[in-house]
Amino acid sequence: MSRKEIVGISAVIAVGVLAAVWLGLTEKKAVSGYHDAHHGHSHGSGAHSHDHSDDRGPHGGKVLREGEFELEFVIYEKGATPHIRMYPSYNHKPLDPAEVAVSVELERLGGRVDTFRFKPGNGFLYSEQELEEPHSFIVKVAAEWKGEKFDWEYSQYEDRLTVPADLAAKMGLATETAGPGRVVSVLSLPGEIAFNADMVSHVVPRVPGVVLEARKNLGDIVQKGETIAVIDSRELGEARSKYLIAIEREKLARYNFERSQRLWEADTVAEKEFLTAQKSFLEEKIELTSAERKLKSLGLSEAEITGLAKGNDNDLTHYVIRAPFDGVVIKKHLSHGEWVKEDAEIYVIADLSSVWVDIIVYAKDIGGVRVGQDAKVTVDSNGVEGVGKVSYVGPLVGEDSRTAKARVVLPNPDGRWLPGLFAKVELVMHNSSPAVVVRNEAIQTCRNKPVIFVRYDDRYEARPVLLGRSDGKHTEILKGLSAGEHYVMKNSYVLKAELGKAGMSHEH
């Protein structure tokens, strides 16, 4: 072991010894004052008092006496919300509680004063107001019976330590002011970057033929309407020829119909001849429409059909295949001279301006995933991060995997999101701004209850608290700690240990 390490260990031991000495003196002083004020920890009938003296009443509480008039102060906790009970007596004989008026003020660390009013019960007076922990305060009791007034004041402390500032610094105690903050709870799930299936096109030729040109290769960028392949198709040639013939037949039928109509209107031809010409015209018109629709079903555009009618296309068997939208060729299944069928997948084109993140949702987490939920997506392999919203949650759980699927859609204008990469998805369970938030490391457990150590000057008190939501770093405090109070957010476990050694906490 090096000399530097030995010196470091010696320094740590010295600080520990010093802390033990200071805390020993502090505990002695605190416990001494505690006994001087007649505060103990006894139990009886579901109640506890804080009295080691002989002033303990028949119900286990502290007896307040003036002359022959007595009040037994009991903190009652058995099977009910903690509250105060007062048992009045005179000359050791119980009095009718309805004849006695009592009020109590409890001044807590920090100056907060709780006032209690009492109602008569079965042999005692009781407070409807809850008595919060810790039961550590200055007690002021006022009573009135048959016109006589009585007053008592005493202190009752528990779960407190006094630590001078210089020792607190050596112990590494750091405090922070309780106040509002953000609590964002997330659910972390695995995912995978995938193509946006709504923007993936499986290109098929629609007609069989021989490949004349395959202009695009795997990975090439294409634009909407751009020629990506040319196929020589006899079927397409026949459809185009049929369309051209239909145009000419329709023209002739139209001419005959219009001529017969003029002659019929001039009474130079019989009506039968006119009706025959009209019927022929309508039939040829239907044939032309059918031929045009056939070309459209094969993928020809209005412009191409119009050009064909005008005689602009001399290659009747050449079928031009165009890109359906802007994208990237992700699959190619054709080559020059190859025969392809009408339903063959010759290209797959994907628009990568947006991608899907397919999320694997375990059965236990399904209740925490919903459409519209905020999501953060991270790809560790290339350090890409992004945010989006859940757009889909699958309605079924796989029999084998016992998982469901969910999806987030992410914009991908610069192509950073590469389909096929694994991702981590953090779904926001809740995002709130509570009035009082503390760091998680400040929370300790005493008597199986969460506590926060609050500080006023050199006095520290273990304050039971009611915890709300947590995000792993910060926790909402619903009750027990107020905004503006100073709490120990670092090394509070040292105070917990010393409090246990001092034997100052009471058991319930």
Protein Blocks (a to p, Z undefined) as FASTA:
>chain_A
ZZklmmmmmmmmmmmmmmmmmmmmmmmmmmmmmmmnopadddeehiacddfbfkbcfkop
acddehjbccdddddfehpacdddddddeehiacdfklpccddddddehhiacddddddd
ehiacdfbdcdddddddddddddeehiacdddddddehiacddfklmmmnopacdddddd
dddddddddddddddfklcccddehiacddfbdfbcehiacdehiafbdcddfklmmmmm
mmmmmmmmmmmmmmmmmmmmmmmmnopacfklmmmmmmmmmmmmmmmmmmmmmmmmnopa
fklmmmmmnopamblmbccdddfbdcddfbdcbdehiacdfkbcfbdcddfkbccddddd
dfklmmmgcehiacddddfknopacddddfbdcfbdcfklopacdddddddfkomacghi
acdddddfbacddfbdcdfklpcceehiacddddehjaccdddddddddehjaccdfbhp
aghiacdfehklmmmmmmmmnopaccZZ
